[in-house]
């Protein structure tokens, strides 16, 4: 994960710069090109989940990693828009199956009682890797030298090779074809049947709402609002994202210790309140537009939002994988991943319309209301559908009965 996301950090901030300023593609075309990956990812997540349940998570992940390598190599040499489109579509296919595949793979490696802790540590390493990669990439690339961008995309391709080696050699016996029993061929289970299982629909709805008011807005709506309403500079936005990463790296392990053994739905409810506060901080930038105060408010918004992320990231993946039986783990993770990706597709256009038409207060109000809805869904709708064990509550050890008091025998009488 560390190597992979150092590679991701190398290129993540520079897609638009590379395609528009270095390759010379029209900015409008660049927007369409970058929309291909999430769209294709959403379209393949369903078939991908079914393939994971049939073939095993490791095989699907190895195929996805190989596609990522090919995609980055193609992108490094994409001198025409059709080449870039092909590369980004391959990346979209890989992205669509990577999330459910990775969650199912981890569930096969990490025992249930440790998964929440694992997902939290993984999120810390992910952000640390992206931060390191972003710093290295920013110091290395030069818009006047094409070769510098080719190097970082090739570096991203190389960053996937350690994971491929691990799955081919030391982990080759992990997360293979799921065992469906010995009573003949496995019974086909549709996504509709899975969605009708207890708590699955509620968890999908919670994933959608949390994605819409969360990451989808952090990556699209927050920068748009900060620039258009708060008049924050691009350097100020860079400071905000840096603050977000630093808070996650510093707090995630501390938060993990505090939430261990607590109800995951209540943790999500706390996260919802935290995120609502972060969006109120963003809305306050409009009161001090164009000043250092606006920049500090945007940085504070990103930092508070990061605290909420440390509460969310260990919980929803753990909930999903404790609900899922082994032979349906791919479908369970595909459903929550699809709900997450759907929100990521529809949120940026809605944010653009509201902010672009001067409805900033409506935009912030809708996010705050959505955050509170997220908490309501977690506590009122989802929690009653979960057993305490699935919800993260540790089973109390059975009480040890007191040791019997030995009877005192009467003294013998001669």
Secondary structure, DSSP 8 states (H G I E B T S, - for coil): -HHHHHHHHHHHTTHHIIIIIIS---HHHHHHHHHHHHHHHHHHHHHHHHHHHHH-HHHHHHHHHHHHHHHHHHHHT--SHHHHHHHHHHHHHHHHHHHHHHHHHHHHHS-HHHHHHHHHHHHHHHHHHHHHHHHHHHHH--TT-HHHHHHHHHHHHHHTHHHHHHHHTTTTTSS-S----SSSS-----HHHHHTSTTHHHHHHHHHHHHHHTHHIIIIIHHHHHHHTS---HHHHHHHHHHHHHHHHHHHHHHHHHHTTS-HHHHHHHHHHHHHHHHHHHHGGGGGTTSHHHHHHHHHHHHHHHHHHHHHHHHHHHHHHHHS-GGGHHHHHHHHHHHHHHHHHHHHHHHHHHHHTT-HHHHHHHHHHHHHHHHHIIIIIIGGGS-TTTTT----------------------
